[in-house]
Amino acid sequence: MRRNSQLFVTVGFRLACPFTIWCDWCFFGVLVAAHMCPDMIHLFEVAAFLAMTFFSRVVKKFSATHATDFDRHFLFKFVRNLLASMNVNEIMHLMFGRKLLLIALISVSRLDADLFEDGDMVILLGNTVIERAHNYGHFETGLTLAADKKNLRFRNLGWSGDTVFGHARSYFGPPQEGFNRLEADLGKLKPNVVIVCYGAVAAFEGDEGMAEFLAGYDRLLKMIKKASNPRAVILVSPPPAETLDAPMPDMKEHNKRLSLYAKAIADLARKNQHTYADFFTIVGDGVKGQTSNGLHFSERGYCYVGPKFVKALGLSPVPNHQLESESGIQLRKNIIAKNKLFFQQWRPANETYLRLFRKHEQGQNVKELPMFDPLIAEREKQIEILKQSTLATK
């Protein structure tokens, strides 16, 4: 995530030049530049690392020699004498101090504010881990509360068994039909932010399937931009798998493949200047006891990884006492109810009769689908009221 990168920049430059007055101006200058040009953050990282490495090597060389050229240099004499007179805690305080804490807080708040804007339509897109999330509401509840005062609307377009090619979304036509359907859905909803989580299915193919997966993912990202041109696209790595007791298989090797795909997704995000969310690493070994079959989260699992999903996106989860408050519980219930209304509108159980080859029998009932819109809107009003009430819980 960019927030972590910005924090690295601030730490790097403070470590690189901890003892001079003029470096503070450089320090704040780099921070401002990183905020104004977030897409160039990796260049700032490199600059910070090189400066930090250069400084540490010079000090090491000075400490190992007594060359008169170095002795006559006031700065390095000052550094050597200062370090010699201080203990470790004092050195750490001098290097980091209050200033770094302030900058870290600025960096955190900056990115929390950047991810969402008031009134955003946010799409959750992916396969089973995303689709099943709408049944429990933990992902959306966490993101809704983390957005604080911003009023967001969420639509879950997850589809179990889906891949970056969208084939699972087709009905009776060719596989391309599913991809076209997704493109039409995105064009209709016009999201401002799209959160994408794929790779769990493709990882079973290992190295052999990597090239095809990345090509398909790249094609998907281009389609998302063409269909809806969202302000932000976040690529989320798939979560790790859990090894259950025999006779279930050991998922150690599969997790290695998932890790490989997570790194590839991170590279793809950088290539396309999108944000990357490392859900795989943040969940980590915590996946134990959270799945129903080693691959898919249980209800308890979604409760556990919900805050981790929020963290992966670079946001700060609200405290548990707010989530577990009466208003917090009602908030999640209303989110689940809203999700069910949208799901019934988007994927009606009798779609063959409503819009496909048997629409001549009950096609007249398709006019009822827009009637879900005011019901969804009413739920969203309640969600906003309950969100404010939950955030006010002390």
C-alpha positions as CSV (number, residue, x, y, z in Angstrom):
1,M,0.0,0.0,0.0
2,R,1.1,3.5,-0.6
3,R,0.7,4.5,3.0
4,N,3.4,2.0,4.0
5,S,5.6,3.4,1.3
6,Q,5.2,6.9,2.4
7,L,6.0,5.9,6.0
8,F,9.1,4.2,4.7
9,V,10.1,7.4,3.0
10,T,9.8,9.5,6.1
11,V,11.7,6.9,8.2
12,G,14.4,6.6,5.6
13,F,15.1,10.3,5.3
14,R,15.0,10.8,9.0
15,L,17.6,8.1,9.4
16,A,19.6,9.3,6.5
17,C,20.1,12.8,7.9
18,P,19.3,12.8,11.6
19,F,21.7,15.4,12.9
20,T,21.6,18.4,10.6
21,I,19.2,21.3,10.6
22,W,19.0,21.6,6.8
23,C,18.0,17.9,6.5
24,D,14.7,18.7,8.2
25,W,13.8,20.8,5.2
26,C,14.7,18.0,2.9
27,F,12.8,15.6,5.1
28,F,9.6,17.6,4.8
29,G,10.2,18.3,1.2
30,V,10.4,14.6,0.3
31,L,7.2,14.0,2.3
32,V,5.3,16.7,0.4
33,A,6.7,15.4,-2.9
34,A,5.6,11.8,-2.0
35,H,2.1,13.1,-1.2
36,M,1.8,15.2,-4.3
37,C,3.2,12.5,-6.6
38,P,2.1,9.2,-5.1
39,D,2.6,7.3,-8.3
40,M,6.4,8.1,-8.0
41,I,6.6,6.8,-4.5
42,H,9.0,4.1,-5.4
43,L,11.5,6.6,-6.7
44,F,11.4,8.4,-3.3
45,E,11.9,5.0,-1.6
46,V,15.0,4.4,-3.6
47,A,16.3,7.9,-2.9
48,A,15.7,7.4,0.8
49,F,17.4,4.0,0.9
50,L,20.5,5.3,-1.0
51,A,20.8,8.3,1.3
52,M,20.4,6.1,4.4
53,T,23.0,3.6,3.1
54,F,25.5,6.3,2.2
55,F,25.3,7.9,5.6
56,S,25.7,4.6,7.5
57,R,28.7,3.6,5.5
58,V,30.4,7.0,6.0
59,V,29.9,6.8,9.7
60,K,31.2,3.2,9.8
61,K,34.3,4.2,7.8
62,F,35.0,7.1,10.1
63,S,34.6,5.0,13.2
64,A,37.1,2.4,11.8
65,T,39.8,4.9,10.9
66,H,41.4,8.0,12.3
67,A,42.2,9.8,9.0
68,T,42.9,13.4,9.5
69,D,40.7,14.4,6.6
70,F,37.7,13.0,8.4
71,D,38.8,14.5,11.7
72,R,38.8,17.9,10.3
73,H,35.2,17.5,9.0
74,F,33.1,19.1,11.7
75,L,29.9,17.2,10.9
76,F,31.4,13.7,11.3
77,K,33.4,14.7,14.4
78,F,30.1,15.9,15.8
79,V,28.3,12.7,14.9
80,R,31.1,10.5,16.4
81,N,31.3,12.4,19.6
82,L,27.6,12.6,20.0
83,L,27.1,8.8,19.4
84,A,29.9,8.0,21.8
85,S,28.2,10.0,24.6
86,M,24.8,8.5,24.2
87,N,23.2,5.2,25.1
88,V,20.9,3.2,22.6
89,N,17.7,4.7,23.9
90,E,18.9,8.2,23.6
91,I,20.1,7.6,20.1
92,M,16.8,6.1,19.0
93,H,15.0,9.1,20.6
94,L,17.2,11.5,18.7
95,M,16.7,9.7,15.4
96,F,13.0,9.1,15.7
97,G,11.7,11.5,18.3
98,R,8.4,13.3,18.2
99,K,8.8,14.4,14.7
100,L,8.7,11.0,13.2
101,L,5.6,10.2,15.2
102,L,3.9,13.3,13.8
103,I,4.9,12.5,10.3
104,A,3.7,8.9,10.6
105,L,0.3,10.2,11.8
106,I,0.2,12.6,8.9
107,S,1.0,9.8,6.5
108,V,-1.7,7.5,7.9
109,S,-4.4,10.1,7.9
110,R,-3.5,11.2,4.4
111,L,-4.0,7.8,2.9
112,D,-7.1,7.0,4.9
113,A,-8.6,10.1,3.4
114,D,-7.4,9.3,-0.1
115,L,-8.9,5.9,-0.6
116,F,-12.6,7.0,-0.5
117,E,-14.4,10.2,-1.2
118,D,-17.9,11.1,0.0
119,G,-20.6,9.6,-2.2
120,D,-18.4,6.9,-3.7
121,M,-19.9,3.8,-5.3
122,V,-17.5,1.0,-4.3
123,I,-17.5,-2.4,-6.1
124,L,-16.3,-5.6,-4.5
125,L,-15.2,-7.9,-7.4
126,G,-13.8,-11.4,-7.2
127,N,-14.7,-15.0,-6.7
128,T,-15.9,-17.1,-3.7
129,V,-14.2,-15.1,-1.0
130,I,-15.9,-11.9,-2.2
131,E,-19.3,-13.4,-3.0
132,R,-19.8,-15.1,0.3
133,A,-18.8,-11.9,2.1
134,H,-22.1,-10.4,1.3
135,N,-23.9,-13.1,3.5
136,Y,-22.1,-11.9,6.6
137,G,-21.3,-8.2,6.1
138,H,-18.0,-8.0,7.9
139,F,-16.0,-6.7,5.0
140,E,-18.5,-4.0,4.2
141,T,-19.2,-3.1,7.8
142,G,-15.5,-2.6,8.5
143,L,-15.0,-0.5,5.4
144,T,-18.1,1.6,6.1
145,L,-16.9,2.5,9.6
146,A,-13.3,3.0,8.5
147,A,-14.5,5.6,6.0
148,D,-15.7,7.7,9.0
149,K,-17.8,10.6,7.8
150,K,-17.8,9.7,4.2
151,N,-21.1,8.3,2.9
152,L,-20.3,5.2,0.7
153,R,-22.4,2.8,-1.3
154,F,-21.2,-0.8,-1.8
155,R,-22.2,-3.4,-4.4
156,N,-20.9,-6.9,-4.2
157,L,-20.2,-8.4,-7.7
158,G,-18.4,-11.5,-6.4
159,W,-19.2,-14.7,-8.2
160,S,-18.2,-18.1,-6.8
161,G,-15.7,-20.0,-8.9
162,D,-15.0,-17.0,-11.1
163,T,-11.6,-16.1,-12.6
164,V,-10.1,-13.0,-14.2
165,F,-11.7,-14.3,-17.4
166,G,-15.3,-14.0,-16.1
167,H,-16.2,-17.4,-17.5
168,A,-18.2,-18.5,-14.4
169,R,-20.6,-15.6,-15.0
170,S,-21.9,-17.0,-18.3
171,Y,-25.2,-19.0,-18.4
172,F,-25.9,-20.9,-21.5
173,G,-23.8,-19.1,-24.0
174,P,-20.0,-19.2,-24.6
175,P,-17.5,-18.4,-21.9
176,Q,-17.0,-14.8,-23.3
177,E,-20.6,-14.1,-22.3
178,G,-19.6,-14.0,-18.7
179,F,-16.9,-11.4,-19.3
180,N,-19.4,-9.3,-21.3
181,R,-21.9,-9.6,-18.6
182,L,-19.4,-8.2,-16.0
183,E,-18.5,-5.4,-18.4
184,A,-22.2,-4.5,-18.7
185,D,-22.7,-4.6,-14.9
186,L,-19.7,-2.2,-14.3
187,G,-21.0,0.1,-17.0
188,K,-24.4,0.3,-15.3
189,L,-23.1,0.8,-11.8
190,K,-20.3,3.3,-12.7
191,P,-18.2,2.7,-9.6
192,N,-15.7,5.3,-8.3
193,V,-13.6,2.5,-6.6
194,V,-13.2,-1.1,-7.6
195,I,-11.7,-3.6,-5.1
196,V,-10.6,-6.7,-7.0
197,C,-9.6,-10.0,-5.4
198,Y,-8.6,-12.9,-7.8
199,G,-5.9,-15.5,-7.8
200,A,-7.2,-18.2,-5.4
201,V,-8.4,-20.4,-8.3
202,A,-5.6,-19.7,-10.7
203,A,-3.0,-20.5,-8.0
204,F,-3.8,-24.2,-8.4
205,E,-2.1,-24.0,-11.8
206,G,1.2,-22.9,-10.2
207,D,3.9,-21.6,-12.5
208,E,2.4,-23.1,-15.6
209,G,-0.7,-20.9,-15.3
210,M,1.0,-17.7,-14.3
211,A,1.4,-16.1,-17.7
212,E,-2.2,-16.8,-18.7
213,F,-3.4,-15.5,-15.4
214,L,-1.5,-12.2,-15.6
215,A,-2.5,-11.7,-19.3
216,G,-6.2,-12.3,-18.2
217,Y,-5.8,-9.9,-15.2
218,D,-4.3,-7.2,-17.4
219,R,-7.2,-7.6,-19.9
220,L,-9.7,-7.4,-17.0
221,L,-8.1,-4.2,-15.7
222,K,-8.3,-2.6,-19.1
223,M,-12.0,-3.6,-19.4
224,I,-12.7,-2.1,-16.0
225,K,-11.2,1.2,-17.1
226,K,-13.1,1.2,-20.3
227,A,-16.4,0.2,-18.8
228,S,-16.5,2.5,-15.8
229,N,-13.3,4.5,-15.6
230,P,-13.1,4.4,-11.8
231,R,-10.9,6.8,-9.8
232,A,-9.2,4.0,-8.0
233,V,-8.7,0.2,-8.5
234,I,-7.3,-1.8,-5.6
235,L,-5.8,-5.3,-6.3
236,V,-6.2,-7.6,-3.3
237,S,-4.1,-10.7,-3.0
238,P,-6.0,-14.0,-2.3
239,P,-6.0,-15.1,1.3
240,P,-4.0,-18.1,2.5
241,A,-5.4,-21.6,2.7
242,E,-5.8,-23.6,5.9
243,T,-4.4,-27.1,6.5
244,L,-7.1,-29.2,8.2
245,D,-6.8,-32.6,9.9
246,A,-6.6,-35.8,7.8
247,P,-7.9,-36.8,5.4
248,M,-7.9,-33.2,4.2
249,P,-4.8,-32.3,2.2
250,D,-1.8,-30.4,3.5
251,M,-2.0,-26.9,2.0
252,K,1.6,-25.9,2.6
253,E,2.6,-26.2,-1.1
254,H,-0.6,-24.5,-2.2
255,N,0.2,-21.5,0.1
256,K,3.6,-21.3,-1.6
257,R,1.7,-21.0,-4.9
258,L,-0.6,-18.4,-3.4
259,S,2.3,-16.4,-2.2
260,L,3.8,-16.5,-5.7
261,Y,0.6,-15.3,-7.2
262,A,0.3,-12.6,-4.5
263,K,3.7,-11.2,-5.5
264,A,2.8,-11.3,-9.2
265,I,-0.4,-9.4,-8.4
266,A,1.7,-6.8,-6.5
267,D,3.9,-6.4,-9.6
268,L,0.9,-6.1,-11.8
269,A,-0.6,-3.4,-9.6
270,R,2.7,-1.4,-9.8
271,K,2.8,-1.8,-13.5
272,N,-0.7,-0.4,-13.9
273,Q,-0.3,2.2,-11.2
274,H,-3.0,0.7,-9.0
275,T,-3.0,0.2,-5.3
276,Y,-2.0,-3.3,-4.0
277,A,-3.5,-4.8,-0.8
278,D,-1.6,-7.7,0.7
279,F,-4.4,-9.7,2.2
280,F,-2.4,-12.9,2.0
281,T,0.3,-11.7,4.4
282,I,-2.0,-9.8,6.8
283,V,-4.1,-12.9,7.3
284,G,-1.0,-15.2,7.5
285,D,-1.1,-18.0,10.0
286,G,-4.3,-16.5,11.5
287,V,-6.3,-18.5,8.9
288,K,-6.1,-21.5,11.2
289,G,-9.6,-22.4,12.4
290,Q,-11.3,-19.8,10.2
291,T,-12.3,-21.9,7.2
292,S,-15.0,-24.5,6.6
293,N,-13.0,-26.6,4.1
294,G,-9.5,-25.2,4.1
295,L,-10.3,-22.8,1.3
296,H,-13.4,-20.8,2.1
297,F,-14.0,-18.8,5.2
298,S,-16.7,-19.8,7.7
299,E,-19.0,-17.2,9.3
300,R,-16.5,-17.1,12.2
301,G,-13.7,-16.7,9.7
302,Y,-15.3,-13.7,8.0
303,C,-15.7,-12.1,11.4
304,Y,-12.0,-12.7,12.1
305,V,-10.6,-11.6,8.8
306,G,-13.0,-8.6,8.4
307,P,-10.7,-6.1,10.2
308,K,-7.7,-7.6,8.4
309,F,-9.3,-6.9,5.1
310,V,-9.8,-3.3,6.2
311,K,-6.1,-3.2,7.3
312,A,-5.0,-4.6,4.0
313,L,-6.6,-1.7,2.2
314,G,-4.6,0.7,4.4
315,L,-7.5,1.8,6.6
316,S,-7.8,1.6,10.4
317,P,-10.4,-0.8,11.7
318,V,-12.7,0.6,14.4
319,P,-12.4,-0.9,17.9
320,N,-14.3,-4.1,18.7
321,H,-16.5,-2.5,21.2
322,Q,-18.0,-0.4,18.4
323,L,-18.5,-3.4,16.1
324,E,-20.1,-5.3,19.0
325,S,-22.3,-2.4,20.2
326,E,-26.0,-2.6,19.6
327,S,-25.8,0.0,16.8
328,G,-22.8,-1.9,15.3
329,I,-24.8,-5.2,15.3
330,Q,-27.8,-3.5,13.7
331,L,-25.5,-1.8,11.1
332,R,-24.2,-5.2,10.0
333,K,-27.7,-6.6,9.8
334,N,-28.9,-3.8,7.6
335,I,-25.9,-4.2,5.4
336,I,-26.7,-7.9,5.0
337,A,-30.3,-7.1,4.2
338,K,-29.3,-4.5,1.6
339,N,-26.9,-7.0,0.1
340,K,-29.6,-9.6,-0.3
341,L,-31.9,-7.1,-2.0
342,F,-29.2,-6.2,-4.5
343,F,-28.3,-9.9,-5.1
344,Q,-32.0,-10.7,-5.8
345,Q,-32.2,-7.8,-8.3
346,W,-28.8,-8.5,-9.9
347,R,-29.0,-12.3,-10.0
348,P,-32.7,-13.3,-9.7
349,A,-33.3,-17.0,-9.1
350,N,-35.6,-17.2,-12.1
351,E,-33.5,-15.3,-14.6
352,T,-34.0,-17.8,-17.3
353,Y,-37.7,-16.9,-17.3
354,L,-37.2,-13.2,-16.9
355,R,-34.5,-12.4,-19.4
356,L,-33.3,-15.5,-21.2
357,F,-34.7,-18.1,-23.5
358,R,-37.9,-18.7,-21.5
359,K,-38.8,-15.0,-21.1
360,H,-41.8,-15.6,-23.3
361,E,-43.4,-17.4,-20.3
362,Q,-42.7,-14.9,-17.5
363,G,-40.8,-12.1,-19.1
364,Q,-43.4,-9.6,-18.2
365,N,-42.2,-9.8,-14.6
366,V,-38.8,-8.3,-15.4
367,K,-40.5,-4.9,-14.8
368,E,-40.4,-5.7,-11.1
369,L,-36.6,-5.7,-10.9
370,P,-36.3,-1.8,-10.8
371,M,-38.7,-1.9,-7.8
372,F,-35.7,-3.1,-5.7
373,D,-34.0,0.3,-6.1
374,P,-36.1,2.2,-3.6
375,L,-35.8,-0.7,-1.1
376,I,-32.0,-0.7,-1.4
377,A,-31.9,3.1,-1.1
378,E,-34.0,3.0,2.1
379,R,-31.6,0.4,3.6
380,E,-28.7,2.6,2.7
381,K,-30.3,5.5,4.6
382,Q,-30.5,3.3,7.7
383,I,-26.9,2.2,7.2
384,E,-25.7,5.8,7.3
385,I,-27.7,6.5,10.4
386,L,-26.5,3.4,12.2
387,K,-22.9,4.1,11.1
388,Q,-22.9,7.5,12.8
389,S,-24.4,6.0,15.9
390,T,-21.8,3.2,16.0
391,L,-18.9,5.7,15.5
392,A,-20.3,7.7,18.4
393,T,-20.2,4.7,20.7
394,K,-17.6,5.3,23.5
